[in-house]
Amino acid sequence: MHEQADAATALKGIARIEATARRRSGWYAGYLWLFAVWQLVLVPAVLLWHGPTGTLVSTLANALVVTGLSLFATRQPVVPHGYAGRHLRVIGAWAVAYVLTLALGVTVFVDSVAFAATAALVCALPASVAAWREARAV
C-alpha cells in the first residue's frame, strides 16, 4: 500500500511540473504576435520611406526589435517541444515573403500604398498563423 501512495505522490508531482512547463511555454505565441505586428510597421516603412534616412531608421529600428525579441526568447526557462524546427519554418516563410515583397516593391509597385499595406499583411501572415496555432496548443 505504501508503494501505491508513493507512486500517486510522484505522479502528482510530475503532473504539476508538466502543467508549469506548459504554462511557461506560452511565451512563444506572444513572441510571434509581436513579430507579426512589427511587420505591419516595418514593411510599409521600408517600401514607402526612400532615401538614406528611411533606410537608416528602418534598419536600426528592425535591429532593435529583433535584438529585443531574441533576448526575450533566450531568457525563457521553457522551450516548447519542436521549437527549433517550427521557428525555422516560420522565419523561412517570412523571409520568402519579405524578399518577394522587397523585390516587387522596388521594381513593379514603387510608392504603392496599397501594395505596401498588402505586403505588410502577407509578411505578418507566417508569424500570425504560427502564433494562433501556438496559442491553441498551450
DRENTORKOL-3810 file (N, C-alpha, C; in nm, 4 decimals):
REM DRENTORKOL-3810
@n.u->0.0816; n.v->-0.1195; n.w->0.0000; ca.u->0.0000; ca.v->0.0000; ca.w->0.0000; c.u->0.0860; c.v->0.1260; c.w->0.0000
@n.u->0.2010; n.v->0.1169; n.w->0.0684; ca.u->0.2908; ca.v->0.2323; ca.w->0.0768; c.u->0.3479; c.v->0.2682; c.w->-0.0614
@n.u->0.3748; n.v->0.1648; n.w->-0.1441; ca.u->0.4280; ca.v->0.1890; ca.w->-0.2791; c.u->0.3264; c.v->0.2635; c.w->-0.3648
@n.u->0.1983; n.v->0.2299; n.w->-0.3488; ca.u->0.0938; ca.v->0.2982; ca.w->-0.4260; c.u->0.0846; c.v->0.4451; c.w->-0.3871
@n.u->0.0945; n.v->0.4741; n.w->-0.2603; ca.u->0.0900; ca.v->0.6137; ca.w->-0.2152; c.u->0.2101; c.v->0.6903; c.w->-0.2690
@n.u->0.3284; n.v->0.6272; n.w->-0.2685; ca.u->0.4488; ca.v->0.6915; ca.w->-0.3231; c.u->0.4333; c.v->0.7174; c.w->-0.4732
@n.u->0.3772; n.v->0.6192; n.w->-0.5417; ca.u->0.3567; ca.v->0.6338; ca.w->-0.6863; c.u->0.2571; c.v->0.7465; c.w->-0.7155
@n.u->0.1490; n.v->0.7528; n.w->-0.6400; ca.u->0.0489; ca.v->0.8579; ca.w->-0.6589; c.u->0.1093; c.v->0.9950; c.w->-0.6317
@n.u->0.1902; n.v->1.0055; n.w->-0.5294; ca.u->0.2565; ca.v->1.1324; ca.w->-0.4973; c.u->0.3528; c.v->1.1716; c.w->-0.6095
@n.u->0.4274; n.v->1.0751; n.w->-0.6601; ca.u->0.5207; ca.v->1.1020; ca.w->-0.7697; c.u->0.4464; c.v->1.1482; c.w->-0.8944
@n.u->0.3351; n.v->1.0834; n.w->-0.9260; ca.u->0.2565; ca.v->1.1216; ca.w->-1.0432; c.u->0.1991; c.v->1.2630; c.w->-1.0282
@n.u->0.1548; n.v->1.2974; n.w->-0.9077; ca.u->0.1048; ca.v->1.4339; ca.w->-0.8848; c.u->0.2160; c.v->1.5355; c.w->-0.9046
@n.u->0.3350; n.v->1.5015; n.w->-0.8577; ca.u->0.4493; ca.v->1.5913; ca.w->-0.8759; c.u->0.4839; c.v->1.6093; c.w->-1.0230
@n.u->0.4810; n.v->1.5003; n.w->-1.0969; ca.u->0.5090; ca.v->1.5055; ca.w->-1.2407; c.u->0.4014; c.v->1.5879; c.w->-1.3122
@n.u->0.2763; n.v->1.5681; n.w->-1.2770; ca.u->0.1671; ca.v->1.6454; ca.w->-1.3385; c.u->0.1837; c.v->1.7940; c.w->-1.3095
@n.u->0.2271; n.v->1.8287; n.w->-1.1895; ca.u->0.2476; ca.v->1.9695; ca.w->-1.1541; c.u->0.3621; c.v->2.0305; c.w->-1.2380
@n.u->0.4697; n.v->1.9539; n.w->-1.2540; ca.u->0.5830; ca.v->2.0010; ca.w->-1.3345; c.u->0.5409; c.v->2.0193; c.w->-1.4798
@n.u->0.4652; n.v->1.9232; n.w->-1.5309; ca.u->0.4185; ca.v->1.9314; ca.w->-1.6699; c.u->0.3270; c.v->2.0529; c.w->-1.6897
@n.u->0.2373; n.v->2.0783; n.w->-1.5965; ca.u->0.1471; ca.v->2.1936; ca.w->-1.6069; c.u->0.2253; c.v->2.3238; c.w->-1.6036
@n.u->0.3253; n.v->2.3304; n.w->-1.5191; ca.u->0.4089; ca.v->2.4513; ca.w->-1.5117; c.u->0.4844; c.v->2.4709; c.w->-1.6428
@n.u->0.5392; n.v->2.3641; n.w->-1.6969; ca.u->0.6129; ca.v->2.3741; ca.w->-1.8230; c.u->0.5218; c.v->2.4186; c.w->-1.9364
@n.u->0.4026; n.v->2.3637; n.w->-1.9430; ca.u->0.3076; ca.v->2.4049; ca.w->-2.0481; c.u->0.2706; c.v->2.5517; c.w->-2.0343
@n.u->0.2422; n.v->2.5933; n.w->-1.9123; ca.u->0.2032; ca.v->2.7321; ca.w->-1.8888; c.u->0.3170; c.v->2.8272; c.w->-1.9257
@n.u->0.4379; n.v->2.7909; n.w->-1.8911; ca.u->0.5519; ca.v->2.8788; ca.w->-1.9167; c.u->0.5972; c.v->2.8743; c.w->-2.0623
@n.u->0.5525; n.v->2.7768; n.w->-2.1392; ca.u->0.5919; ca.v->2.7716; ca.w->-2.2803; c.u->0.5012; c.v->2.8574; c.w->-2.3673
@n.u->0.4017; n.v->2.9198; n.w->-2.3095; ca.u->0.3116; ca.v->3.0060; ca.w->-2.3852; c.u->0.3755; c.v->3.1358; c.w->-2.4323
@n.u->0.4960; n.v->3.1649; n.w->-2.3895; ca.u->0.5646; ca.v->3.2877; ca.w->-2.4296; c.u->0.5850; c.v->3.2932; c.w->-2.5812
@n.u->0.6005; n.v->3.1784; n.w->-2.6450; ca.u->0.6317; ca.v->3.1780; ca.w->-2.7885; c.u->0.5176; c.v->3.2372; c.w->-2.8717
@n.u->0.3941; n.v->3.2158; n.w->-2.8312; ca.u->0.2810; ca.v->3.2761; ca.w->-2.9033; c.u->0.2894; c.v->3.4284; c.w->-2.8955
@n.u->0.3192; n.v->3.4813; n.w->-2.7791; ca.u->0.3349; ca.v->3.6266; ca.w->-2.7654; c.u->0.4499; c.v->3.6799; c.w->-2.8490
@n.u->0.5587; n.v->3.6070; n.w->-2.8507; ca.u->0.6744; ca.v->3.6431; ca.w->-2.9325; c.u->0.6342; c.v->3.6540; c.w->-3.0800
@n.u->0.5622; n.v->3.5528; n.w->-3.1267; ca.u->0.5203; ca.v->3.5521; ca.w->-3.2673; c.u->0.4226; c.v->3.6654; c.w->-3.2974
@n.u->0.3284; n.v->3.6940; n.w->-3.2050; ca.u->0.2359; ca.v->3.8046; ca.w->-3.2269; c.u->0.3113; c.v->3.9368; c.w->-3.2374
@n.u->0.4103; n.v->3.9569; n.w->-3.1504; ca.u->0.4897; ca.v->4.0803; ca.w->-3.1576; c.u->0.5644; c.v->4.0904; c.w->-3.2902
@n.u->0.6198; n.v->3.9786; n.w->-3.3344; ca.u->0.6900; ca.v->3.9779; ca.w->-3.4630; c.u->0.5941; c.v->4.0109; c.w->-3.5770
@n.u->0.4749; n.v->3.9554; n.w->-3.5731; ca.u->0.3754; ca.v->3.9816; ca.w->-3.6785; c.u->0.3340; c.v->4.1285; c.w->-3.6789
@n.u->0.3093; n.v->4.1849; n.w->-3.5625; ca.u->0.2699; ca.v->4.3266; ca.w->-3.5547; c.u->0.3831; c.v->4.4149; c.w->-3.6051
@n.u->0.5060; n.v->4.3778; n.w->-3.5743; ca.u->0.6196; ca.v->4.4562; ca.w->-3.6213; c.u->0.6237; c.v->4.4607; c.w->-3.7742
@n.u->0.5813; n.v->4.3548; n.w->-3.8409; ca.u->0.5802; ca.v->4.3538; ca.w->-3.9872; c.u->0.4846; c.v->4.4591; c.w->-4.0427
@n.u->0.3769; n.v->4.4854; n.w->-3.9698; ca.u->0.2797; ca.v->4.5864; ca.w->-4.0144; c.u->0.3376; c.v->4.7266; c.w->-4.0104
@n.u->0.4444; n.v->4.7462; n.w->-3.9365; ca.u->0.5129; ca.v->4.8754; ca.w->-3.9301; c.u->0.6347; c.v->4.8759; c.w->-4.0228
@n.u->0.7136; n.v->4.7691; n.w->-4.0152; ca.u->0.8400; ca.v->4.7630; ca.w->-4.0889; c.u->0.8215; c.v->4.7644; c.w->-4.2403
@n.u->0.7363; n.v->4.6794; n.w->-4.2906; ca.u->0.7243; ca.v->4.6639; ca.w->-4.4363; c.u->0.6815; c.v->4.7936; c.w->-4.5050
@n.u->0.5761; n.v->4.8623; n.w->-4.4591; ca.u->0.5430; ca.v->4.9904; ca.w->-4.5231; c.u->0.6550; c.v->5.0938; c.w->-4.5101
@n.u->0.7237; n.v->5.0947; n.w->-4.3957; ca.u->0.8343; ca.v->5.1900; ca.w->-4.3787; c.u->0.9445; c.v->5.1638; c.w->-4.4808
@n.u->0.9799; n.v->5.0379; n.w->-4.4993; ca.u->1.0859; ca.v->5.0032; ca.w->-4.5940; c.u->1.0432; c.v->5.0346; c.w->-4.7375
@n.u->0.9177; n.v->5.0056; n.w->-4.7713; ca.u->0.8725; ca.v->5.0247; ca.w->-4.9095; c.u->0.8403; c.v->5.1693; c.w->-4.9439
@n.u->0.7976; n.v->5.2471; n.w->-4.8469; ca.u->0.7498; ca.v->5.3828; ca.w->-4.8790; c.u->0.8434; c.v->5.4953; c.w->-4.8355
@n.u->0.9335; n.v->5.4702; n.w->-4.7434; ca.u->1.0234; ca.v->5.5741; ca.w->-4.6941; c.u->1.1586; c.v->5.5583; c.w->-4.7632
@n.u->1.1797; n.v->5.6342; n.w->-4.8686; ca.u->1.3003; ca.v->5.6201; ca.w->-4.9511; c.u->1.4121; c.v->5.7095; c.w->-4.8995
@n.u->1.5312; n.v->5.6815; n.w->-4.9466; ca.u->1.6461; ca.v->5.7640; ca.w->-4.9128; c.u->1.7247; c.v->5.7088; c.w->-4.7954
@n.u->1.8378; n.v->5.7724; n.w->-4.7695; ca.u->1.9255; ca.v->5.7228; ca.w->-4.6630; c.u->1.8630; c.v->5.7312; c.w->-4.5233
@n.u->1.7823; n.v->5.8335; n.w->-4.4988; ca.u->1.7203; ca.v->5.8463; ca.w->-4.3666; c.u->1.6224; c.v->5.7319; c.w->-4.3420
@n.u->1.5379; n.v->5.7024; n.w->-4.4392; ca.u->1.4434; ca.v->5.5926; ca.w->-4.4258; c.u->1.5131; c.v->5.4594; c.w->-4.4071
@n.u->1.6191; n.v->5.4389; n.w->-4.4834; ca.u->1.6948; ca.v->5.3139; ca.w->-4.4726; c.u->1.7589; c.v->5.3017; c.w->-4.3349
@n.u->1.8200; n.v->5.4094; n.w->-4.2889; ca.u->1.8863; ca.v->5.4071; ca.w->-4.1589; c.u->1.7868; c.v->5.3839; c.w->-4.0451
@n.u->1.6776; n.v->5.4582; n.w->-4.0454; ca.u->1.5795; ca.v->5.4465; ca.w->-3.9377; c.u->1.5155; c.v->5.3075; c.w->-3.9364
@n.u->1.4727; n.v->5.2579; n.w->-4.0529; ca.u->1.4074; ca.v->5.1266; ca.w->-4.0554; c.u->1.5056; c.v->5.0148; c.w->-4.0212
@n.u->1.6301; n.v->5.0273; n.w->-4.0636; ca.u->1.7305; ca.v->4.9255; ca.w->-4.0315; c.u->1.7611; c.v->4.9238; c.w->-3.8821
@n.u->1.7813; n.v->5.0409; n.w->-3.8231; ca.u->1.8094; ca.v->5.0474; ca.w->-3.6798; c.u->1.6892; c.v->5.0012; c.w->-3.5970
@n.u->1.5697; n.v->5.0432; n.w->-3.6359; ca.u->1.4500; ca.v->5.0007; ca.w->-3.5632; c.u->1.4330; c.v->4.8490; c.w->-3.5724
@n.u->1.4557; n.v->4.7932; n.w->-3.6896; ca.u->1.4439; ca.v->4.6482; ca.w->-3.7058; c.u->1.5491; c.v->4.5765; c.w->-3.6223
@n.u->1.6700; n.v->4.6280; n.w->-3.6208; ca.u->1.7757; ca.v->4.5666; ca.w->-3.5398; c.u->1.7384; c.v->4.5687; c.w->-3.3917
@n.u->1.6811; n.v->4.6784; n.w->-3.3447; ca.u->1.6403; ca.v->4.6872; ca.w->-3.2048; c.u->1.5287; c.v->4.5881; c.w->-3.1720
@n.u->1.4288; n.v->4.5799; n.w->-3.2592; ca.u->1.3168; ca.v->4.4883; ca.w->-3.2347; c.u->1.3644; c.v->4.3429; c.w->-3.2373
@n.u->1.4427; n.v->4.3066; n.w->-3.3369; ca.u->1.4907; ca.v->4.1685; ca.w->-3.3475; c.u->1.5822; c.v->4.1346; c.w->-3.2292
@n.u->1.6667; n.v->4.2285; n.w->-3.1897; ca.u->1.7531; ca.v->4.2051; ca.w->-3.0734; c.u->1.6693; c.v->4.1873; c.w->-2.9474
@n.u->1.5705; n.v->4.2733; n.w->-2.9290; ca.u->1.4837; ca.v->4.2614; ca.w->-2.8123; c.u->1.4089; c.v->4.1300; c.w->-2.8088
@n.u->1.3531; n.v->4.0895; n.w->-2.9224; ca.u->1.2823; ca.v->3.9613; ca.w->-2.9282; c.u->1.3769; c.v->3.8438; c.w->-2.9039
@n.u->1.4963; n.v->3.8535; n.w->-2.9575; ca.u->1.5940; ca.v->3.7452; ca.w->-2.9387; c.u->1.6370; c.v->3.7340; c.w->-2.7928
@n.u->1.6632; n.v->3.8471; n.w->-2.7286; ca.u->1.6984; ca.v->3.8447; ca.w->-2.5868; c.u->1.5834; c.v->3.7893; c.w->-2.5030
@n.u->1.4627; n.v->3.8304; n.w->-2.5368; ca.u->1.3447; ca.v->3.7788; ca.w->-2.4674; c.u->1.3377; c.v->3.6269; c.w->-2.4810
@n.u->1.3578; n.v->3.5762; n.w->-2.6023; ca.u->1.3483; ca.v->3.4318; ca.w->-2.6265; c.u->1.4565; c.v->3.3547; c.w->-2.5521
@n.u->1.5776; n.v->3.4092; n.w->-2.5468; ca.u->1.6859; ca.v->3.3360; ca.w->-2.4810; c.u->1.6705; c.v->3.3331; c.w->-2.3295
@n.u->1.5931; n.v->3.4221; n.w->-2.2742; ca.u->1.5754; ca.v->3.4272; ca.w->-2.1293; c.u->1.4574; c.v->3.3429; c.w->-2.0799
@n.u->1.3892; n.v->3.2750; n.w->-2.1692; ca.u->1.2738; ca.v->3.1952; ca.w->-2.1286; c.u->1.3198; c.v->3.0617; c.w->-2.0715
@n.u->1.2624; n.v->3.0209; n.w->-1.9581; ca.u->1.3079; ca.v->2.8970; ca.w->-1.8939; c.u->1.2581; c.v->2.7699; c.w->-1.9620
@n.u->1.1536; n.v->2.7812; n.w->-2.0438; ca.u->1.0948; ca.v->2.6631; ca.w->-2.1068; c.u->1.0842; c.v->2.6882; c.w->-2.2564
@n.u->1.1278; n.v->2.5908; n.w->-2.3332; ca.u->1.1172; ca.v->2.5989; ca.w->-2.4788; c.u->1.0129; c.v->2.4971; c.w->-2.5229
@n.u->0.9145; n.v->2.5398; n.w->-2.6043; ca.u->0.8116; ca.v->2.4447; ca.w->-2.6491; c.u->0.8721; c.v->2.3285; c.w->-2.7282
@n.u->0.8082; n.v->2.2131; n.w->-2.7181; ca.u->0.8522; ca.v->2.0958; ca.w->-2.7920; c.u->0.8498; c.v->2.1251; c.w->-2.9421
@n.u->0.9583; n.v->2.0940; n.w->-3.0134; ca.u->0.9655; ca.v->2.1163; ca.w->-3.1568; c.u->0.9912; c.v->2.2609; c.w->-3.1952
@n.u->1.0369; n.v->2.3404; n.w->-3.0998; ca.u->1.0552; ca.v->2.4847; ca.w->-3.1194; c.u->1.1488; c.v->2.5168; c.w->-3.2364
@n.u->1.2644; n.v->2.4534; n.w->-3.2424; ca.u->1.3649; ca.v->2.4884; ca.w->-3.3431; c.u->1.3107; c.v->2.4710; c.w->-3.4849
@n.u->1.2545; n.v->2.3566; n.w->-3.5133; ca.u->1.2017; ca.v->2.3330; ca.w->-3.6476; c.u->1.0857; c.v->2.4237; c.w->-3.6816
@n.u->0.9974; n.v->2.4434; n.w->-3.5858; ca.u->0.8814; ca.v->2.5305; ca.w->-3.6071; c.u->0.9276; c.v->2.6744; c.w->-3.6325
@n.u->1.0226; n.v->2.7199; n.w->-3.5520; ca.u->1.0700; ca.v->2.8573; ca.w->-3.5668; c.u->1.1422; c.v->2.8761; c.w->-3.7008
@n.u->1.2204; n.v->2.7780; n.w->-3.7409; ca.u->1.2877; ca.v->2.7864; ca.w->-3.8707; c.u->1.1868; c.v->2.7923; c.w->-3.9857
@n.u->1.0793; n.v->2.7169; n.w->-3.9761; ca.u->0.9768; ca.v->2.7213; ca.w->-4.0813; c.u->0.9080; c.v->2.8574; c.w->-4.0847
@n.u->0.8769; n.v->2.9123; n.w->-3.9676; ca.u->0.8106; ca.v->3.0435; ca.w->-3.9618; c.u->0.9015; c.v->3.1507; c.w->-4.0205
@n.u->1.0263; n.v->3.1546; n.w->-3.9762; ca.u->1.1197; ca.v->3.2562; ca.w->-4.0241; c.u->1.1523; c.v->3.2337; c.w->-4.1717
@n.u->1.1590; n.v->3.1102; n.w->-4.2146; ca.u->1.1815; ca.v->3.0817; ca.w->-4.3570; c.u->1.0672; c.v->3.1320; c.w->-4.4436
@n.u->0.9441; n.v->3.1051; n.w->-4.4008; ca.u->0.8273; ca.v->3.1542; ca.w->-4.4765; c.u->0.8242; c.v->3.3063; c.w->-4.4765
@n.u->0.8547; n.v->3.3669; n.w->-4.3617; ca.u->0.8603; ca.v->3.5128; ca.w->-4.3554; c.u->0.9685; c.v->3.5658; c.w->-4.4498
@n.u->1.0866; n.v->3.5044; n.w->-4.4514; ca.u->1.1968; ca.v->3.5517; ca.w->-4.5353; c.u->1.1595; c.v->3.5480; c.w->-4.6833
@n.u->1.0933; n.v->3.4413; n.w->-4.7250; ca.u->1.0494; ca.v->3.4319; ca.w->-4.8650; c.u->0.9508; c.v->3.5447; c.w->-4.8964
@n.u->0.8526; n.v->3.5642; n.w->-4.8090; ca.u->0.7541; ca.v->3.6712; ca.w->-4.8303; c.u->0.8211; c.v->3.8083; c.w->-4.8307
@n.u->0.9144; n.v->3.8298; n.w->-4.7398; ca.u->0.9811; ca.v->3.9601; ca.w->-4.7279; c.u->1.0675; c.v->3.9895; c.w->-4.8498
@n.u->1.1439; n.v->3.8910; n.w->-4.8959; ca.u->1.2298; ca.v->3.9113; ca.w->-5.0141; c.u->1.1446; c.v->3.9372; c.w->-5.1381
@n.u->1.0367; n.v->3.8608; n.w->-5.1560; ca.u->0.9471; ca.v->3.8854; ca.w->-5.2697; c.u->0.8828; c.v->4.0236; c.w->-5.2605
@n.u->0.8446; n.v->4.0627; n.w->-5.1396; ca.u->0.7862; ca.v->4.1950; ca.w->-5.1174; c.u->0.8837; c.v->4.3046; c.w->-5.1567
@n.u->1.0063; n.v->4.2923; n.w->-5.1095; ca.u->1.1061; ca.v->4.3940; ca.w->-5.1433; c.u->1.1327; c.v->4.3980; c.w->-5.2933
@n.u->1.1458; n.v->4.2809; n.w->-5.3529; ca.u->1.1733; ca.v->4.2765; ca.w->-5.4968; c.u->1.0608; c.v->4.3409; c.w->-5.5770
@n.u->0.9367; n.v->4.3057; n.w->-5.5452; ca.u->0.8233; ca.v->4.3643; ca.w->-5.6177; c.u->0.8025; c.v->4.5117; c.w->-5.5809
@n.u->0.8290; n.v->4.5459; n.w->-5.4566; ca.u->0.8066; ca.v->4.6823; ca.w->-5.4103; c.u->0.9027; c.v->4.7840; c.w->-5.4679
@n.u->1.0241; n.v->4.7409; n.w->-5.5013; ca.u->1.1209; ca.v->4.8360; ca.w->-5.5574; c.u->1.1291; c.v->4.8292; c.w->-5.7100
@n.u->1.0586; n.v->4.7337; n.w->-5.7706; ca.u->1.0624; ca.v->4.7244; ca.w->-5.9167; c.u->0.9266; c.v->4.7523; c.w->-5.9813
@n.u->0.8232; n.v->4.6861; n.w->-5.9352; ca.u->0.6926; ca.v->4.6943; ca.w->-6.0000; c.u->0.5984; c.v->4.7910; c.w->-5.9291
@n.u->0.5927; n.v->4.7844; n.w->-5.7983; ca.u->0.4951; ca.v->4.8627; ca.w->-5.7210; c.u->0.5611; c.v->4.9743; c.w->-5.6407
@n.u->0.6428; n.v->5.0531; n.w->-5.7059; ca.u->0.7149; ca.v->5.1617; ca.w->-5.6388; c.u->0.6142; c.v->5.2646; c.w->-5.5868
@n.u->0.6266; n.v->5.3002; n.w->-5.4591; ca.u->0.5424; ca.v->5.4011; ca.w->-5.3921; c.u->0.3936; c.v->5.3655; c.w->-5.3896
@n.u->0.3595; n.v->5.2406; n.w->-5.4017; ca.u->0.2199; ca.v->5.1992; ca.w->-5.3963; c.u->0.1807; c.v->5.1708; c.w->-5.2509
@n.u->0.0931; n.v->5.2547; n.w->-5.1990; ca.u->0.0469; ca.v->5.2377; ca.w->-5.0611; c.u->-0.0351; c.v->5.1096; c.w->-5.0484
@n.u->-0.1161; n.v->5.0810; n.w->-5.1479; ca.u->-0.1972; ca.v->4.9588; ca.w->-5.1442; c.u->-0.1085; c.v->4.8350; c.w->-5.1412
@n.u->-0.0037; n.v->4.8345; n.w->-5.2233; ca.u->0.0886; ca.v->4.7209; ca.w->-5.2230; c.u->0.1603; c.v->4.7094; c.w->-5.0895
@n.u->0.2043; n.v->4.8214; n.w->-5.0346; ca.u->0.2754; ca.v->4.8199; ca.w->-4.9061; c.u->0.1857; c.v->4.7638; c.w->-4.7953
@n.u->0.0594; n.v->4.8020; n.w->-4.7949; ca.u->-0.0336; ca.v->4.7526; ca.w->-4.6929; c.u->-0.0575; c.v->4.6021; c.w->-4.7103
@n.u->-0.0767; n.v->4.5600; n.w->-4.8341; ca.u->-0.0978; ca.v->4.4175; ca.w->-4.8614; c.u->0.0274; c.v->4.3371; c.w->-4.8295
@n.u->0.1416; n.v->4.3902; n.w->-4.8672; ca.u->0.2683; ca.v->4.3218; ca.w->-4.8411; c.u->0.2931; c.v->4.3086; c.w->-4.6909
@n.u->0.2571; n.v->4.4095; n.w->-4.6152; ca.u->0.2734; ca.v->4.4022; ca.w->-4.4702; c.u->0.1898; c.v->4.2888; c.w->-4.4124
@n.u->0.0675; n.v->4.2752; n.w->-4.4605; ca.u->-0.0183; ca.v->4.1650; ca.w->-4.4138; c.u->0.0391; c.v->4.0293; c.w->-4.4534
@n.u->0.0903; n.v->4.0191; n.w->-4.5753; ca.u->0.1480; ca.v->3.8929; ca.w->-4.6219; c.u->0.2714; c.v->3.8571; c.w->-4.5389
@n.u->0.3545; n.v->3.9575; n.w->-4.5073; ca.u->0.4745; ca.v->3.9313; ca.w->-4.4268; c.u->0.4391; c.v->3.8968; c.w->-4.2820
@n.u->0.3274; n.v->3.9471; n.w->-4.2338; ca.u->0.2845; ca.v->3.9164; ca.w->-4.0969; c.u->0.2147; c.v->3.7803; c.w->-4.0880
@n.u->0.1716; n.v->3.7282; n.w->-4.2006; ca.u->0.0928; ca.v->3.6048; ca.w->-4.2016; c.u->0.1634; c.v->3.4825; c.w->-4.1424
@n.u->0.2890; n.v->3.4522; n.w->-4.1795; ca.u->0.3513; ca.v->3.3315; ca.w->-4.1219; c.u->0.3572; c.v->3.3353; c.w->-3.9689
@n.u->0.3971; n.v->3.4475; n.w->-3.9136; ca.u->0.4057; ca.v->3.4575; ca.w->-3.7669; c.u->0.2667; c.v->3.4556; c.w->-3.7034
@n.u->0.1694; n.v->3.5187; n.w->-3.7675; ca.u->0.0336; ca.v->3.5211; ca.w->-3.7132; c.u->-0.0275; c.v->3.3810; c.w->-3.7085
@n.u->-0.0121; n.v->3.3077; n.w->-3.8155; ca.u->-0.0662; ca.v->3.1715; ca.w->-3.8205; c.u->0.0026; c.v->3.0842; c.w->-3.7153
@n.u->0.1345; n.v->3.0954; n.w->-3.7053; ca.u->0.2072; ca.v->3.0165; ca.w->-3.6060; c.u->0.1680; c.v->3.0576; c.w->-3.4640
@n.u->0.1478; n.v->3.1869; n.w->-3.4397; ca.u->0.1074; ca.v->3.2345; ca.w->-3.3065; c.u->-0.0298; c.v->3.1795; c.w->-3.2713
@n.u->-0.1212; n.v->3.1831; n.w->-3.3653; ca.u->-0.2553; ca.v->3.1301; ca.w->-3.3423; c.u->-0.2496; c.v->2.9812; c.w->-3.3080
@n.u->-0.1677; n.v->2.9066; n.w->-3.3835; ca.u->-0.1542; ca.v->2.7626; ca.w->-3.3563; c.u->-0.0886; c.v->2.7370; c.w->-3.2208
@n.u->0.0102; n.v->2.8178; n.w->-3.1859; ca.u->0.0766; ca.v->2.8037; ca.w->-3.0557; c.u->-0.0209; c.v->2.8298; c.w->-2.9424
@n.u->-0.0996; n.v->2.9345; n.w->-2.9569; ca.u->-0.1964; ca.v->2.9704; ca.w->-2.8515; c.u->-0.2989; c.v->2.8591; c.w->-2.8317
@n.u->-0.3374; n.v->2.7945; n.w->-2.9393; ca.u->-0.4339; ca.v->2.6838; ca.w->-2.9292; c.u->-0.3721; c.v->2.5612; c.w->-2.8657
@n.u->-0.2411; n.v->2.5420; n.w->-2.8843; ca.u->-0.1736; ca.v->2.4221; ca.w->-2.8350; c.u->-0.1464; c.v->2.4286; c.w->-2.6843
@n.u->-0.1338; n.v->2.5474; n.w->-2.6317; ca.u->-0.0988; ca.v->2.5604; ca.w->-2.4883; c.u->-0.2193; c.v->2.5403; c.w->-2.4005
END
